[in-house]
Amino acid sequence: MRLFVITTAAVGLTMSAFMFATGALAVQDTPTTVNGVEVVCTGVGSAKDDPRWSAYPVKIVLATTGGANLANAHVSIAKGGKELVGLDCDAPWVLARTAPGGYSASATLIGGSGMSRTVNFTAPSSGQKEVTITFPVPAGTPSVASNDASPLPANAAPKVLVPAQ
């Protein structure tokens, strides 16, 4: 019994460390720090109106090419080809307090297609940069928004949408 408890504790601790190191799951609406970068997974319900979110220089939005929000993706932010942040988010926004400069953001849908998209962007020195990573609606999927009336081809390219400043 003692060996079982020690083994179980060791496995549990190892799994916890692995999940923390890989940023396995972000708790919605709870800022956390990964490798020195504060991030938060949010964008659902009234939490999306939280005034704290406007202080984050980067807002990554996951959406269909028709504009409907997507959730449940692994999102990573890299600088110079080195991943800074990696987390699983079950909401459509990932906010990050990054230093100004050039980055890439990648999102991989969890479950289903496992489709991935990557975009490059420049984090601002002031204000907030909104980066939208778009995914086509898989063939045979019913429309999820009124402006997303039909499935799109699987080879649709991701876009970065930048609001006018």
C-alpha positions as a LaTeX table, in Angstrom:
\begin{tabular}{lrrr}
\hline
Residue & $x$ (\AA) & $y$ (\AA) & $z$ (\AA) \\
\hline
Met1 & 0.00 & 0.00 & 0.00 \\
Arg2 & 2.82 & 2.37 & 0.90 \\
Leu3 & 4.53 & 1.80 & $-2.47$ \\
Phe4 & 1.21 & 2.45 & $-4.25$ \\
Val5 & 0.76 & 5.78 & $-2.45$ \\
Ile6 & 4.34 & 6.87 & $-3.15$ \\
Thr7 & 4.06 & 5.85 & $-6.82$ \\
Thr8 & 0.67 & 7.54 & $-7.21$ \\
Ala9 & 1.98 & 10.73 & $-5.59$ \\
Ala10 & 5.06 & 10.74 & $-7.84$ \\
Val11 & 2.98 & 10.23 & $-10.99$ \\
Gly12 & 0.54 & 12.95 & $-9.90$ \\
Leu13 & 3.35 & 15.39 & $-9.19$ \\
Thr14 & 5.02 & 14.61 & $-12.51$ \\
Met15 & 1.75 & 15.14 & $-14.40$ \\
Ser16 & 1.09 & 18.41 & $-12.55$ \\
Ala17 & 4.58 & 19.66 & $-13.39$ \\
Phe18 & 4.14 & 18.66 & $-17.03$ \\
Met19 & 0.76 & 20.41 & $-17.26$ \\
Phe20 & 2.20 & 23.56 & $-15.66$ \\
Ala21 & 5.27 & 23.53 & $-17.91$ \\
Thr22 & 3.21 & 23.14 & $-21.06$ \\
Gly23 & 0.50 & 25.57 & $-19.93$ \\
Ala24 & $-1.96$ & 22.73 & $-20.37$ \\
Leu25 & $-5.18$ & 24.45 & $-19.34$ \\
Ala26 & $-5.96$ & 28.08 & $-18.63$ \\
Val27 & $-8.78$ & 28.77 & $-16.21$ \\
Gln28 & $-11.21$ & 31.19 & $-17.86$ \\
Asp29 & $-11.07$ & 34.82 & $-16.72$ \\
Thr30 & $-8.10$ & 34.15 & $-14.42$ \\
Pro31 & $-4.84$ & 35.87 & $-15.34$ \\
Thr32 & $-1.80$ & 33.62 & $-15.03$ \\
Thr33 & 1.87 & 33.99 & $-15.84$ \\
Val34 & 3.64 & 31.58 & $-18.20$ \\
Asn35 & 7.38 & 32.08 & $-18.78$ \\
Gly36 & 7.13 & 35.67 & $-17.54$ \\
Val37 & 4.18 & 36.59 & $-19.80$ \\
Glu38 & 0.83 & 37.32 & $-18.15$ \\
Val39 & $-2.02$ & 35.74 & $-20.13$ \\
Val40 & $-5.74$ & 35.24 & $-19.66$ \\
Cys41 & $-8.26$ & 33.08 & $-21.50$ \\
Thr42 & $-11.60$ & 34.92 & $-21.73$ \\
Gly43 & $-14.26$ & 36.33 & $-24.05$ \\
Val44 & $-17.41$ & 34.50 & $-22.92$ \\
Gly45 & $-20.51$ & 36.09 & $-21.42$ \\
Ser46 & $-20.26$ & 39.21 & $-19.30$ \\
Ala47 & $-16.57$ & 38.50 & $-18.55$ \\
Lys48 & $-15.69$ & 39.78 & $-22.01$ \\
Asp49 & $-16.67$ & 43.28 & $-20.84$ \\
Asp50 & $-14.22$ & 43.29 & $-17.91$ \\
Pro51 & $-12.35$ & 46.62 & $-18.07$ \\
Arg52 & $-9.08$ & 44.89 & $-17.04$ \\
Trp53 & $-8.84$ & 43.26 & $-20.46$ \\
Ser54 & $-8.20$ & 46.56 & $-22.29$ \\
Ala55 & $-4.83$ & 46.86 & $-20.48$ \\
Tyr56 & $-3.44$ & 43.80 & $-22.29$ \\
Pro57 & $-1.44$ & 44.86 & $-25.39$ \\
Val58 & $-2.35$ & 41.71 & $-27.37$ \\
Lys59 & $-5.80$ & 40.23 & $-27.88$ \\
Ile60 & $-5.86$ & 37.01 & $-29.90$ \\
Val61 & $-9.33$ & 36.16 & $-31.18$ \\
Leu62 & $-10.26$ & 32.72 & $-32.52$ \\
Ala63 & $-13.04$ & 32.84 & $-35.11$ \\
Thr64 & $-14.50$ & 31.28 & $-38.22$ \\
Thr65 & $-13.94$ & 33.06 & $-41.52$ \\
Gly66 & $-17.59$ & 34.15 & $-41.17$ \\
Gly67 & $-16.84$ & 35.92 & $-37.89$ \\
Ala68 & $-18.31$ & 33.46 & $-35.36$ \\
Asn69 & $-16.24$ & 32.94 & $-32.20$ \\
Leu70 & $-14.41$ & 29.64 & $-31.72$ \\
Ala71 & $-13.17$ & 28.08 & $-28.51$ \\
Asn72 & $-11.31$ & 25.02 & $-27.32$ \\
Ala73 & $-7.89$ & 25.46 & $-28.88$ \\
His74 & $-4.23$ & 25.19 & $-27.95$ \\
Val75 & $-2.78$ & 28.68 & $-28.41$ \\
Ser76 & 0.89 & 29.53 & $-28.42$ \\
Ile77 & 2.78 & 32.79 & $-28.74$ \\
Ala78 & 6.36 & 32.74 & $-30.03$ \\
Lys79 & 9.09 & 35.32 & $-30.51$ \\
Gly80 & 12.03 & 34.62 & $-32.79$ \\
Gly81 & 10.83 & 31.05 & $-33.31$ \\
Lys82 & 10.90 & 30.29 & $-29.57$ \\
Glu83 & 7.59 & 29.55 & $-27.83$ \\
Leu84 & 6.97 & 31.93 & $-24.93$ \\
Val85 & 3.44 & 30.85 & $-24.01$ \\
Gly86 & 1.45 & 27.70 & $-24.69$ \\
Leu87 & $-1.98$ & 27.08 & $-23.21$ \\
Asp88 & $-5.29$ & 25.35 & $-23.86$ \\
Cys89 & $-8.15$ & 27.83 & $-23.87$ \\
Asp90 & $-11.85$ & 26.99 & $-23.90$ \\
Ala91 & $-12.86$ & 30.57 & $-24.75$ \\
Pro92 & $-12.43$ & 32.66 & $-27.93$ \\
Trp93 & $-9.89$ & 35.19 & $-26.61$ \\
Val94 & $-6.34$ & 34.91 & $-25.29$ \\
Leu95 & $-4.99$ & 38.18 & $-23.91$ \\
Ala96 & $-1.26$ & 38.65 & $-23.35$ \\
Arg97 & 0.98 & 41.26 & $-21.73$ \\
Thr98 & 3.88 & 41.05 & $-24.14$ \\
Ala99 & 6.68 & 43.52 & $-24.70$ \\
Pro100 & 6.46 & 45.51 & $-27.94$ \\
Gly101 & 7.88 & 43.69 & $-30.96$ \\
Gly102 & 7.30 & 40.96 & $-33.50$ \\
Tyr103 & 5.61 & 37.67 & $-32.56$ \\
Ser104 & 3.72 & 34.78 & $-34.06$ \\
Ala105 & 0.54 & 33.26 & $-32.66$ \\
Ser106 & $-0.55$ & 29.73 & $-33.44$ \\
Ala107 & $-3.83$ & 28.04 & $-32.64$ \\
Thr108 & $-4.68$ & 24.36 & $-33.01$ \\
Leu109 & $-8.29$ & 23.31 & $-32.58$ \\
Ile110 & $-8.70$ & 20.64 & $-29.90$ \\
Gly111 & $-10.89$ & 17.71 & $-30.82$ \\
Gly112 & $-12.44$ & 17.21 & $-34.19$ \\
Ser113 & $-10.23$ & 18.48 & $-37.01$ \\
Gly114 & $-7.07$ & 19.44 & $-35.08$ \\
Met115 & $-6.62$ & 22.16 & $-37.71$ \\
Ser116 & $-3.83$ & 24.71 & $-37.07$ \\
Arg117 & $-3.25$ & 28.27 & $-38.16$ \\
Thr118 & $-0.37$ & 30.68 & $-37.49$ \\
Val119 & $-0.23$ & 34.45 & $-37.92$ \\
Asn120 & 2.54 & 37.01 & $-37.42$ \\
Phe121 & 1.90 & 40.30 & $-35.66$ \\
Thr122 & 3.62 & 43.20 & $-33.95$ \\
Ala123 & 2.72 & 43.92 & $-30.33$ \\
Pro124 & 2.25 & 47.67 & $-29.78$ \\
Ser125 & 4.03 & 49.90 & $-27.28$ \\
Ser126 & 0.66 & 51.39 & $-26.35$ \\
Gly127 & $-2.96$ & 50.43 & $-26.93$ \\
Gln128 & $-4.17$ & 46.97 & $-27.85$ \\
Lys129 & $-3.49$ & 44.95 & $-30.98$ \\
Glu130 & $-6.29$ & 42.57 & $-31.94$ \\
Val131 & $-5.07$ & 39.55 & $-33.87$ \\
Thr132 & $-7.77$ & 37.30 & $-35.32$ \\
Ile133 & $-6.88$ & 33.74 & $-36.22$ \\
Thr134 & $-9.53$ & 32.41 & $-38.57$ \\
Phe135 & $-10.54$ & 28.87 & $-39.35$ \\
Pro136 & $-12.83$ & 27.66 & $-42.12$ \\
Val137 & $-16.04$ & 25.96 & $-41.09$ \\
Pro138 & $-15.59$ & 22.22 & $-41.76$ \\
Ala139 & $-17.74$ & 20.84 & $-44.57$ \\
Gly140 & $-21.01$ & 19.46 & $-43.25$ \\
Thr141 & $-21.02$ & 21.71 & $-40.18$ \\
Pro142 & $-24.21$ & 23.73 & $-39.73$ \\
Ser143 & $-23.83$ & 27.49 & $-39.82$ \\
Val144 & $-22.87$ & 28.93 & $-36.43$ \\
Ala145 & $-23.61$ & 32.58 & $-37.15$ \\
Ser146 & $-26.08$ & 34.43 & $-39.31$ \\
Asn147 & $-23.27$ & 35.94 & $-41.39$ \\
Asp148 & $-21.61$ & 32.52 & $-41.83$ \\
Ala149 & $-24.15$ & 30.95 & $-44.17$ \\
Ser150 & $-22.14$ & 28.22 & $-45.82$ \\
Pro151 & $-19.10$ & 26.02 & $-45.18$ \\
Leu152 & $-15.85$ & 27.34 & $-46.60$ \\
Pro153 & $-13.07$ & 25.46 & $-48.35$ \\
Ala154 & $-10.52$ & 23.79 & $-46.07$ \\
Asn155 & $-7.67$ & 25.65 & $-47.78$ \\
Ala156 & $-8.86$ & 29.11 & $-46.71$ \\
Ala157 & $-5.90$ & 31.13 & $-45.42$ \\
Pro158 & $-5.80$ & 32.70 & $-41.95$ \\
Lys159 & $-6.07$ & 36.49 & $-41.73$ \\
Val160 & $-4.89$ & 39.10 & $-39.26$ \\
Leu161 & $-7.48$ & 41.80 & $-38.83$ \\
Val162 & $-6.18$ & 45.07 & $-37.43$ \\
Pro163 & $-8.63$ & 47.70 & $-36.16$ \\
Ala164 & $-8.20$ & 51.25 & $-37.49$ \\
Gln165 & $-6.23$ & 53.45 & $-35.10$ \\
\hline
\end{tabular}
